[in-house]
């Protein structure tokens, strides 16, 4: 099946039962509300995960994203070496984990092992995907832009695969309600404080 024709009709191979592939033309919608993300990368038999508050879509078709990854981080080193990374969107249930993985380096220890994270390889690039407790993920191929990477720590990438928990994202839209509070994305305010989207306002045309 072509990646651009993925639908929400069934789980992909190896996905949890509630996960569904996301059509790539809808991938930008996973990030357009500014959630905190877990950035994962892998290369040469090593892997890492870090938290990032600054990520955003920059193009719809093909779907491209930008994320700030400090040049000094092990995640950035592996992303460059491996040619990509994944953006996993933690829900409320993973707030403490999200804060914790940002407080230590992966150069001297495997943070996946330390925190009991059991990822699975992404379908296109093999990047580590964190699914239980996450609302969605995007697997991304790095687009090298040396100037922005060096000057602004901003990395660009094309989304090559995406999936989301259908209980909170389906038919190309987020659905936040009282019944899926633990799955809702989190937004970092600093100092370990997070907020979730909470109430949703629905606007209509006049």
N, CA, C and O of each residue as an XYZ file, in Angstrom:
824
protein
N       0.848     -1.192      0.000
C       0.000      0.000      0.000
C       0.878      1.233      0.000
O       1.826      1.312      0.781
N       0.592      2.178     -0.839
C       1.366      3.410     -0.892
C       1.162      4.199      0.388
O       0.052      4.252      0.918
N       2.230      4.815      0.890
C       2.137      5.534      2.151
C       1.118      6.661      2.088
O       0.466      6.962      3.087
N       0.973      7.295      0.908
C       0.060      8.429      0.805
C      -1.398      8.010      0.825
O      -2.280      8.862      0.927
N      -1.669      6.708      0.730
C      -3.060      6.258      0.711
C      -3.464      5.577      1.999
O      -4.505      4.922      2.047
N      -2.656      5.718      3.059
C      -2.989      5.080      4.317
C      -4.309      5.619      4.832
O      -4.585      6.814      4.721
N      -5.127      4.737      5.398
C      -6.421      5.135      5.921
C      -6.504      4.785      7.390
O      -5.570      4.204      7.943
N      -7.617      5.131      8.035
C      -7.843      4.838      9.436
C      -8.669      3.575      9.626
O      -9.245      3.378     10.696
N      -8.742      2.724      8.625
C      -9.641      1.597      8.688
C      -9.144      0.460      9.562
O      -9.960     -0.268     10.128
N      -7.836      0.279      9.692
C      -7.320     -0.825     10.484
C      -5.942     -0.493     11.008
O      -5.248      0.369     10.468
N      -5.548     -1.191     12.075
C      -4.219     -0.981     12.626
C      -3.169     -1.463     11.648
O      -3.404     -2.412     10.900
N      -2.011     -0.817     11.645
C      -0.903     -1.258     10.830
C      -0.191     -2.417     11.502
O      -0.475     -2.707     12.664
N       0.730     -3.095     10.811
C       1.461     -4.217     11.371
C       2.216     -3.824     12.637
O       2.999     -2.874     12.633
N       1.978     -4.558     13.714
C       2.685     -4.320     14.955
C       2.139     -3.197     15.807
O       2.628     -2.985     16.916
N       1.141     -2.468     15.328
C       0.582     -1.357     16.101
C      -0.347     -1.868     17.194
O      -0.949     -2.932     17.043
N      -0.476     -1.117     18.306
C      -1.485     -1.454     19.311
C      -2.880     -1.414     18.684
O      -3.076     -0.749     17.667
N      -3.836     -2.103     19.267
C      -5.176     -2.187     18.668
C      -5.840     -0.845     18.389
O      -6.588     -0.721     17.419
N      -5.583      0.154     19.213
C      -6.263      1.435     19.038
C      -5.582      2.361     18.036
O      -6.135      3.397     17.667
N      -4.386      1.990     17.600
C      -3.654      2.839     16.662
C      -4.127      2.610     15.234
O      -4.477      1.496     14.844
N      -4.129      3.703     14.462
C      -4.471      3.641     13.043
C      -3.467      4.468     12.255
O      -3.027      5.511     12.739
N      -3.094      4.036     11.059
C      -2.246      4.883     10.208
C      -2.945      6.202      9.917
O      -4.169      6.254      9.802
N      -2.169      7.254      9.802
C      -2.698      8.583      9.473
C      -2.275      8.921      8.046
O      -1.104      8.792      7.688
N      -3.237      9.352      7.243
C      -2.921      9.762      5.879
C      -1.885     10.877      5.939
O      -2.008     11.797      6.748
N      -0.874     10.803      5.095
C       0.222     11.765      5.183
C      -0.226     13.199      4.922
O       0.390     14.135      5.431
N      -1.277     13.388      4.147
C      -1.762     14.754      3.934
C      -2.391     15.335      5.209
O      -2.640     16.538      5.289
N      -2.649     14.466      6.214
C      -3.183     14.924      7.496
C      -2.115     14.983      8.578
O      -2.408     15.370      9.709
N      -0.884     14.608      8.255
C       0.163     14.495      9.272
C       0.438     15.821      9.972
O       0.728     15.839     11.169
N       0.351     16.931      9.241
C       0.643     18.233      9.853
C      -0.322     18.555     10.984
O       0.022     19.299     11.902
N      -1.527     17.999     10.922
C      -2.522     18.277     11.953
C      -2.143     17.679     13.306
O      -2.654     18.095     14.346
N      -1.245     16.704     13.280
C      -0.812     16.107     14.540
C      -0.004     17.092     15.376
O       0.047     16.969     16.600
N       0.630     18.073     14.725
C       1.502     19.016     15.427
C       0.984     20.441     15.484
O       1.561     21.275     16.182
N      -0.093     20.740     14.765
C      -0.448     22.152     14.615
C      -0.979     22.804     15.885
O      -1.178     24.019     15.898
N      -1.216     22.048     16.952
C      -1.665     22.654     18.209
C      -0.519     22.771     19.219
O      -0.745     23.090     20.386
N       0.715     22.510     18.761
C       1.885     22.789     19.577
C       2.167     21.868     20.749
O       2.554     22.358     21.810
N       1.993     20.554     20.615
C       2.241     19.670     21.755
C       3.728     19.473     22.033
O       4.558     19.628     21.137
N       4.059     19.132     23.273
C       5.397     18.663     23.594
C       5.573     17.306     22.927
O       4.641     16.502     22.902
N       6.762     17.044     22.386
C       7.010     15.777     21.706
C       8.214     15.073     22.318
O       9.080     15.703     22.925
N       8.251     13.773     22.148
C       9.420     12.978     22.466
C      10.128     12.709     21.143
O       9.562     12.086     20.244
N      11.360     13.177     21.027
C      12.141     12.977     19.806
C      13.004     11.738     20.006
O      13.792     11.678     20.950
N      12.864     10.754     19.133
C      13.687      9.553     19.219
C      14.554      9.448     17.967
O      14.173      9.897     16.886
N      15.716      8.851     18.140
C      16.618      8.647     17.005
C      17.465      7.421     17.284
O      17.574      6.973     18.425
N      18.069      6.878     16.220
C      18.876      5.675     16.367
C      19.868      5.574     15.218
O      19.577      5.971     14.089
N      21.045      5.036     15.525
C      22.072      4.811     14.509
C      23.186      3.979     15.133
O      23.490      4.125     16.317
N      23.788      3.113     14.340
C      24.929      2.347     14.794
C      24.659      1.488     16.008
O      25.554      1.277     16.827
N      23.444      0.987     16.140
C      23.106      0.138     17.263
C      22.797      0.878     18.554
O      22.583      0.245     19.588
N      22.770      2.211     18.515
C      22.430      2.996     19.693
C      21.152      3.792     19.433
O      20.772      4.002     18.282
N      20.504      4.225     20.486
C      19.229      4.921     20.367
C      19.121      5.955     21.487
O      19.844      5.891     22.481
N      18.213      6.902     21.308
C      18.021      7.897     22.356
C      16.639      8.515     22.243
O      15.961      8.395     21.223
N      16.242      9.179     23.320
C      14.959      9.874     23.362
C      15.135     11.135     24.194
O      15.802     11.117     25.229
N      14.542     12.218     23.745
C      14.558     13.486     24.476
C      13.204     14.167     24.307
O      12.440     13.839     23.400
N      12.924     15.106     25.181
C      11.692     15.876     25.073
C      11.981     17.188     24.371
O      13.048     17.775     24.552
N      11.023     17.651     23.564
C      11.165     18.925     22.860
C       9.827     19.663     22.871
O       8.777     19.074     22.615
N       9.885     20.945     23.168
C       8.668     21.757     23.216
C       8.433     22.518     21.928
O       7.328     23.006     21.690
N       9.475     22.629     21.077
C       9.367     23.440     19.866
C       9.398     22.566     18.626
O      10.468     22.190     18.147
N       8.229     22.248     18.112
C       8.105     21.534     16.833
C       6.876     22.064     16.123
O       5.937     22.544     16.758
N       6.889     21.975     14.807
C       5.747     22.505     14.055
C       5.755     21.962     12.633
O       6.805     21.583     12.114
N       4.577     21.923     11.999
C       4.522     21.596     10.573
C       4.975     22.800      9.765
O       4.733     23.941     10.159
N       5.634     22.554      8.635
C       6.062     23.665      7.780
C       5.572     23.518      6.344
O       5.661     24.463      5.559
N       5.055     22.336      5.992
C       4.532     22.133      4.644
C       3.540     20.977      4.685
O       3.731     20.005      5.416
N       2.479     21.095      3.890
C       1.436     20.078      3.901
C       1.754     18.906      2.977
O       1.735     17.753      3.407
N       2.047     19.200      1.704
C       2.295     18.151      0.711
C       3.546     18.503     -0.076
O       3.541     19.482     -0.822
N       4.640     17.717      0.072
C       4.761     16.606      1.019
C       4.807     17.127      2.445
O       5.222     18.263      2.677
N       4.385     16.310      3.404
C       4.362     16.778      4.791
C       5.766     16.954      5.340
O       6.554     16.008      5.363
N       6.077     18.160      5.780
C       7.400     18.449      6.340
C       7.244     19.157      7.674
O       6.288     19.902      7.893
N       8.196     18.913      8.559
C       8.133     19.451      9.905
C       9.474     20.073     10.280
O      10.492     19.830      9.632
N       9.453     20.874     11.332
C      10.675     21.436     11.897
C      10.653     21.185     13.394
O       9.594     21.238     14.019
N      11.813     20.913     13.972
C      11.915     20.705     15.413
C      13.273     21.214     15.871
O      14.275     21.036     15.179
N      13.302     21.839     17.024
C      14.559     22.346     17.581
C      15.221     21.233     18.393
O      14.669     20.763     19.389
N      16.414     20.819     17.952
C      17.198     19.790     18.646
C      18.598     20.360     18.833
O      19.335     20.523     17.860
N      18.963     20.657     20.042
C      20.268     21.270     20.323
C      21.392     20.443     19.719
O      21.392     19.215     19.797
N      22.346     21.137     19.118
C      23.457     20.467     18.443
C      24.329     19.665     19.394
O      25.068     18.787     18.949
N      24.263     19.940     20.684
C      25.078     19.228     21.662
C      24.454     17.922     22.123
O      25.101     17.154     22.835
N      23.220     17.653     21.737
C      22.536     16.477     22.259
C      22.911     15.196     21.518
O      23.281     15.218     20.344
N      22.804     14.099     22.228
C      23.047     12.791     21.636
C      21.947     12.460     20.634
O      22.202     11.786     19.636
N      20.733     12.926     20.888
C      19.626     12.718     19.949
C      19.956     13.314     18.591
O      19.726     12.679     17.562
N      20.495     14.527     18.579
C      20.862     15.188     17.323
C      21.962     14.401     16.609
O      21.897     14.209     15.395
N      22.954     13.953     17.345
C      24.052     13.178     16.761
C      23.526     11.928     16.064
O      23.932     11.617     14.944
N      22.624     11.216     16.728
C      22.072      9.997     16.142
C      21.133     10.306     14.975
O      21.085      9.547     14.007
N      20.391     11.406     15.055
C      19.484     11.783     13.965
C      20.258     12.057     12.687
O      19.847     11.644     11.603
N      21.383     12.758     12.816
C      22.211     13.045     11.649
C      22.831     11.762     11.108
O      22.842     11.535      9.898
N      23.348     10.921     12.007
C      23.984      9.676     11.582
C      22.983      8.705     10.970
O      23.304      7.994     10.018
N      21.765      8.676     11.518
C      20.750      7.736     11.045
C      19.860      8.289      9.956
O      19.075      7.551      9.362
N      19.971      9.583      9.683
C      19.192     10.184      8.612
C      17.737     10.437      8.940
O      16.919     10.609      8.036
N      17.399     10.463     10.224
C      16.006     10.721     10.565
C      15.749     10.658     12.051
O      16.664     10.485     12.857
N      14.474     10.804     12.399
C      14.047     10.740     13.794
C      12.548     10.499     13.810
O      11.895     10.518     12.767
N      12.016     10.276     14.987
C      10.567     10.153     15.145
C      10.108     11.174     16.172
O      10.829     11.488     17.119
N       8.900     11.688     15.974
C       8.252     12.570     16.934
C       7.074     11.808     17.516
O       6.120     11.489     16.806
N       7.142     11.515     18.811
C       6.066     10.804     19.496
C       5.374     11.793     20.429
O       6.040     12.533     21.152
N       4.040     11.810     20.417
C       3.272     12.797     21.166
C       2.751     12.173     22.460
O       1.730     11.486     22.445
N       3.448     12.408     23.591
C       3.013     11.794     24.843
C       1.701     12.366     25.329
O       1.411     13.547     25.139
N       0.903     11.505     25.964
C      -0.331     11.943     26.578
C      -0.103     12.279     28.041
O       1.021     12.194     28.536
N      -1.170     12.661     28.732
C      -1.106     13.047     30.142
C      -0.436     11.972     30.983
O       0.323     12.282     31.902
N      -0.712     10.714     30.674
C      -0.162      9.617     31.465
C       1.357      9.545     31.419
O       1.966      8.920     32.287
N       1.983     10.175     30.421
C       3.442     10.126     30.287
C       4.107     11.461     30.634
O       5.247     11.699     30.236
N       3.424     12.318     31.358
C       3.989     13.626     31.701
C       5.271     13.481     32.524
O       6.261     14.155     32.240
N       5.267     12.628     33.520
C       6.458     12.458     34.358
C       7.606     11.860     33.555
O       8.754     12.279     33.704
N       7.302     10.883     32.705
C       8.332     10.290     31.863
C       8.921     11.344     30.928
O      10.136     11.407     30.745
N       8.067     12.160     30.345
C       8.516     13.200     29.420
C       9.476     14.153     30.109
O      10.502     14.526     29.541
N       9.148     14.547     31.328
C      10.026     15.440     32.067
C      11.336     14.738     32.433
O      12.406     15.344     32.376
N      11.249     13.476     32.805
C      12.425     12.731     33.260
C      13.448     12.523     32.154
O      14.647     12.661     32.396
N      12.998     12.191     30.933
C      13.964     11.908     29.868
C      14.696     13.165     29.427
O      15.718     13.087     28.745
N      14.173     14.326     29.816
C      14.836     15.570     29.482
C      15.853     16.004     30.521
O      16.505     17.035     30.356
N      15.996     15.230     31.591
C      16.880     15.615     32.688
C      18.199     14.855     32.710
O      19.011     15.064     33.612
N      18.431     13.975     31.732
C      19.676     13.211     31.706
C      20.088     12.972     30.259
O      19.277     13.091     29.340
N      21.364     12.632     30.070
C      21.886     12.389     28.734
C      21.861     10.906     28.400
O      21.998     10.046     29.270
N      21.680     10.632     27.109
C      21.698      9.253     26.658
C      23.074      8.777     26.229
O      23.230      7.635     25.796
N      24.067      9.638     26.344
C      25.416      9.231     25.928
C      25.989      8.150     26.839
O      26.728      7.276     26.385
N      25.649      8.211     28.118
C      26.239      7.280     29.074
C      25.284      6.189     29.531
O      25.686      5.279     30.256
N      24.033      6.268     29.117
C      23.054      5.253     29.509
C      21.944      5.200     28.479
O      21.643      6.190     27.812
N      21.340      4.025     28.363
C      20.202      3.854     27.463
C      18.948      4.314     28.201
O      18.479      3.640     29.118
N      18.412      5.453     27.801
C      17.251      5.995     28.506
C      16.000      5.133     28.316
O      15.112      5.128     29.168
N      15.934      4.415     27.213
C      14.801      3.502     27.025
C      14.818      2.430     28.107
O      13.796      2.146     28.732
N      15.990      1.840     28.320
C      16.116      0.796     29.340
C      15.904      1.366     30.736
O      15.213      0.761     31.556
N      16.491      2.520     31.010
C      16.379      3.130     32.335
C      14.933      3.392     32.715
O      14.544      3.188     33.865
N      14.139      3.840     31.763
C      12.757      4.221     32.061
C      11.737      3.153     31.655
O      10.531      3.395     31.696
N      12.215      1.999     31.273
C      11.300      0.902     30.940
C      10.465      1.147     29.700
O       9.330      0.679     29.608
N      11.028      1.887     28.733
C      10.312      2.166     27.480
C      10.625      1.047     26.488
O      11.791      0.727     26.258
N       9.602      0.464     25.910
C       9.783     -0.607     24.935
C       9.274     -0.133     23.576
O       8.104     -0.330     23.246
N      10.148      0.491     22.791
C       9.719      0.997     21.482
C       9.667     -0.115     20.450
O      10.179     -1.214     20.665
N       9.040      0.193     19.327
C       9.118     -0.708     18.180
C       9.690      0.088     17.011
O       9.557      1.311     16.980
N      10.317     -0.575     16.061
C      10.921      0.163     14.941
C       9.872      0.732     14.000
O       8.853      0.096     13.729
N      10.130      1.929     13.508
C       9.227      2.555     12.558
C       9.167      1.793     11.255
O      10.117      1.089     10.914
N       8.067      1.914     10.508
C       7.854      1.114      9.301
C       8.722      1.494      8.114
O       8.883      0.692      7.194
N       9.288      2.702      8.110
C      10.069      3.157      6.950
C      11.553      3.277      7.283
O      12.393      2.745      6.557
N      11.881      3.960      8.358
C      13.279      4.224      8.703
C      13.779      3.416      9.887
O      14.977      3.403     10.173
N      12.868      2.742     10.576
C      13.264      1.961     11.741
C      13.534      2.788     12.976
O      14.164      2.296     13.912
N      13.068      4.053     13.013
C      13.267      4.881     14.194
C      12.421      4.354     15.358
O      11.335      3.822     15.129
N      12.897      4.491     16.599
C      12.148      3.964     17.746
C      10.814      4.695     17.928
O      10.780      5.922     18.016
N       9.735      3.947     17.984
C       8.407      4.524     18.169
C       7.880      4.168     19.550
O       7.923      3.010     19.965
N       7.384      5.176     20.255
C       6.779      4.971     21.566
C       5.277      5.068     21.390
O       4.761      6.123     21.021
N       4.570      3.976     21.650
C       3.130      3.980     21.377
C       2.254      3.968     22.633
O       1.440      4.879     22.788
N       2.373      2.995     23.534
C       1.505      3.049     24.723
C       1.704      4.341     25.491
O       2.825      4.681     25.868
N       0.615      5.061     25.722
C       0.690      6.334     26.427
C       0.869      7.532     25.524
O       0.752      8.671     25.977
N       1.154      7.299     24.248
C       1.303      8.390     23.287
C       0.063      8.486     22.407
O      -0.548      7.475     22.060
N      -0.298      9.710     22.052
C      -1.477      9.918     21.217
C      -1.189      9.649     19.747
O      -2.087      9.279     18.990
N       0.082      9.836     19.338
C       0.420      9.692     17.924
C       1.932      9.671     17.766
O       2.673      9.937     18.713
N       2.378      9.350     16.560
C       3.799      9.463     16.215
C       3.949      9.809     14.746
O       3.066      9.540     13.932
N       5.098     10.418     14.420
C       5.465     10.720     13.045
C       6.899     10.246     12.838
O       7.792     10.635     13.591
N       7.126      9.420     11.841
C       8.482      9.006     11.503
C       8.973      9.935     10.397
O       8.284     10.131      9.395
N      10.167     10.509     10.578
C      10.612     11.605      9.718
C      12.008     11.368      9.152
O      12.917     10.940      9.864
N      12.162     11.653      7.862
C      13.474     11.592      7.208
C      14.101     12.980      7.238
O      13.498     13.947      6.773
N      15.303     13.079      7.780
C      15.985     14.356      7.942
C      16.284     15.007      6.595
O      16.774     14.354      5.673
N      15.987     16.289      6.495
C      16.353     17.103      5.331
C      17.497     17.992      5.782
O      17.288     18.915      6.568
N      18.689     17.731      5.301
C      19.847     18.459      5.783
C      19.812     19.933      5.348
O      19.732     20.248      4.160
N      19.872     20.798      6.323
C      19.964     22.247      6.138
C      21.044     22.733      7.095
O      20.733     23.226      8.179
N      22.316     22.599      6.705
C      23.429     22.873      7.620
C      23.377     24.240      8.300
O      23.718     24.356      9.477
N      22.954     25.274      7.573
C      22.964     26.607      8.181
C      21.972     26.697      9.333
O      22.341     27.128     10.426
N      20.719     26.300      9.112
C      19.718     26.401     10.176
C      20.023     25.430     11.314
O      19.751     25.727     12.477
N      20.584     24.278     10.978
C      20.950     23.314     12.016
C      22.020     23.892     12.934
O      21.945     23.754     14.155
N      23.025     24.546     12.332
C      24.135     25.068     13.114
C      23.770     26.366     13.823
O      24.075     26.539     15.003
N      23.120     27.272     13.110
C      22.843     28.595     13.674
C      21.667     28.615     14.639
O      21.683     29.345     15.631
N      20.631     27.802     14.346
C      19.400     27.888     15.122
C      18.983     26.575     15.763
O      17.940     26.515     16.414
N      19.783     25.510     15.590
C      19.446     24.182     16.130
C      18.102     23.676     15.596
O      17.452     22.848     16.234
N      17.692     24.169     14.437
C      16.412     23.769     13.849
C      16.645     22.723     12.771
O      17.405     22.937     11.827
N      15.976     21.592     12.931
C      16.102     20.492     11.982
C      14.801     20.337     11.193
O      13.710     20.359     11.763
N      14.931     20.181      9.890
C      13.789     19.969      9.022
C      13.731     18.506      8.584
O      14.758     17.839      8.460
N      12.521     18.029      8.356
C      12.372     16.630      7.950
C      11.065     16.428      7.206
O      10.116     17.197      7.359
N      11.036     15.383      6.402
C       9.802     14.991      5.714
C       9.185     13.811      6.449
O       9.875     12.849      6.786
N       7.887     13.890      6.695
C       7.179     12.802      7.364
C       6.973     11.671      6.368
O       6.380     11.871      5.308
N       7.462     10.485      6.707
C       7.338      9.337      5.810
C       6.307      8.324      6.291
O       5.899      7.452      5.524
N       5.883      8.425      7.542
C       4.837      7.559      8.077
C       4.288      8.208      9.337
O       5.011      8.910     10.043
N       3.014      7.977      9.620
C       2.395      8.548     10.818
C       1.235      7.668     11.254
O       0.609      6.987     10.441
N       0.962      7.695     12.545
C      -0.169      6.938     13.083
C      -0.636      7.624     14.358
O       0.110      8.382     14.978
N      -1.885      7.347     14.744
C      -2.447      7.969     15.935
C      -3.440      7.034     16.595
O      -3.976      6.123     15.963
N      -3.675      7.272     17.870
C      -4.680      6.523     18.621
C      -6.047      7.023     18.173
O      -6.372      8.198     18.349
N      -6.835      6.143     17.603
C      -8.130      6.528     17.039
C      -9.123      7.009     18.092
O     -10.147      7.601     17.751
N      -8.830      6.762     19.370
C      -9.721      7.246     20.411
C      -9.611      8.758     20.609
O     -10.449      9.369     21.272
N      -8.551      9.362     20.017
C      -8.377     10.794     20.195
C      -8.104     11.523     18.876
O      -8.293     12.737     18.793
N      -7.659     10.788     17.838
C      -7.442     11.392     16.518
C      -7.956     10.426     15.460
O      -7.430      9.323     15.309
N      -8.972     10.838     14.739
C      -9.486     10.007     13.649
C     -10.135     10.886     12.595
O     -10.544     12.015     12.864
N     -10.218     10.342     11.395
C     -10.762     11.070     10.248
C     -10.036     12.404     10.060
O     -10.636     13.395      9.641
N      -8.743     12.415     10.373
C      -7.939     13.600     10.157
C      -8.132     14.719     11.164
O      -7.693     15.844     10.924
N      -8.789     14.431     12.306
C      -9.077     15.477     13.282
C      -8.818     14.989     14.710
O      -8.970     13.808     15.024
N      -8.417     15.954     15.575
C      -8.333     15.679     17.001
C      -9.731     15.697     17.602
O     -10.602     16.450     17.167
N      -9.928     14.851     18.616
C     -11.204     14.805     19.323
C     -10.893     14.745     20.820
O     -10.688     13.665     21.374
N     -10.859     15.907     21.468
C     -10.577     15.980     22.896
C     -11.888     16.028     23.665
O     -12.730     16.886     23.400
N     -12.070     15.121     24.609
C     -13.264     15.142     25.442
C     -12.943     14.496     26.788
O     -11.838     13.997     27.001
N     -13.911     14.511     27.684
C     -13.689     13.997     29.037
C     -13.334     12.513     29.043
O     -12.684     12.034     29.972
N     -13.751     11.795     28.025
C     -13.510     10.360     27.993
C     -12.102      9.958     27.599
O     -11.730      8.797     27.771
N     -11.294     10.895     27.068
C      -9.935     10.531     26.669
C      -8.880     11.450     27.303
O      -7.838     11.715     26.702
N      -9.158     11.929     28.512
C      -8.277     12.887     29.180
C      -6.854     12.360     29.325
O      -5.905     13.127     29.163
N      -6.675     11.063     29.626
C      -5.340     10.513     29.837
C      -4.546     10.424     28.535
O      -3.319     10.330     28.562
N      -5.237     10.453     27.403
C      -4.570     10.374     26.108
C      -4.224     11.754     25.548
O      -3.445     11.862     24.600
N      -4.795     12.799     26.124
C      -4.629     14.133     25.548
C      -3.180     14.588     25.607
O      -2.461     14.304     26.565
N      -2.768     15.294     24.573
C      -1.388     15.762     24.471
C      -1.070     16.767     25.574
O      -1.968     17.365     26.165
N       0.227     16.941     25.839
C       0.656     17.842     26.895
C       1.506     18.972     26.313
O       2.134     18.825     25.264
N       1.508     20.108     27.025
C       2.181     21.313     26.549
C       2.994     21.867     27.713
O       2.443     22.182     28.768
N       4.303     21.986     27.519
C       5.201     22.336     28.615
C       5.226     23.826     28.892
O       5.392     24.633     27.978
N       5.060     24.188     30.158
C       5.090     25.586     30.585
C       6.427     25.959     31.199
O       6.684     27.132     31.469
N       7.289     24.954     31.424
C       8.571     25.183     32.080
C       8.583     24.616     33.485
O       7.548     24.555     34.148
N       9.762     24.201     33.940
C       9.899     23.711     35.306
C       9.090     22.472     35.617
O       8.696     22.260     36.764
N       8.833     21.645     34.606
C       8.062     20.421     34.837
C       6.569     20.631     34.889
O       5.830     19.706     35.226
N       6.106     21.822     34.565
C       4.663     22.086     34.536
C       4.119     21.895     33.115
O       4.676     22.406     32.144
N       3.028     21.151     33.027
C       2.389     20.895     31.740
C       0.906     21.239     31.833
O       0.312     21.222     32.911
N       0.330     21.549     30.691
C      -1.122     21.673     30.590
C      -1.581     20.775     29.456
O      -0.802     20.445     28.561
N      -2.836     20.383     29.496
C      -3.418     19.646     28.377
C      -4.484     20.528     27.740
O      -4.904     21.513     28.347
N      -4.934     20.198     26.527
C      -5.854     21.086     25.813
C      -7.126     21.428     26.575
O      -7.617     22.552     26.467
N      -7.680     20.479     27.351
C      -8.890     20.773     28.106
C     -10.099     20.975     27.218
O     -10.329     20.195     26.294
N     -10.883     22.025     27.489
C     -12.102     22.245     26.725
C     -11.833     22.650     25.289
O     -10.829     23.295     24.988
N     -12.734     22.269     24.418
C     -12.615     22.584     22.988
C     -13.782     23.480     22.582
O     -14.933     23.198     22.916
N     -13.484     24.548     21.868
C     -14.494     25.432     21.348
C     -14.704     25.114     19.874
O     -13.730     24.962     19.136
N     -15.917     25.012     19.442
C     -16.225     24.710     18.031
C     -16.827     25.947     17.399
O     -17.900     26.399     17.799
N     -16.139     26.490     16.416
C     -16.604     27.689     15.734
C     -17.425     27.306     14.494
O     -17.168     26.285     13.857
N     -18.398     28.131     14.172
C     -19.190     27.924     12.970
C     -19.177     29.201     12.149
O     -18.965     30.289     12.685
N     -19.399     29.071     10.872
C     -19.437     30.254     10.008
C     -20.758     30.977     10.142
O     -21.771     30.373     10.497
N     -20.753     32.271      9.858
C     -21.977     33.075      9.935
C     -22.372     33.548      8.543
O     -23.377     34.241      8.389
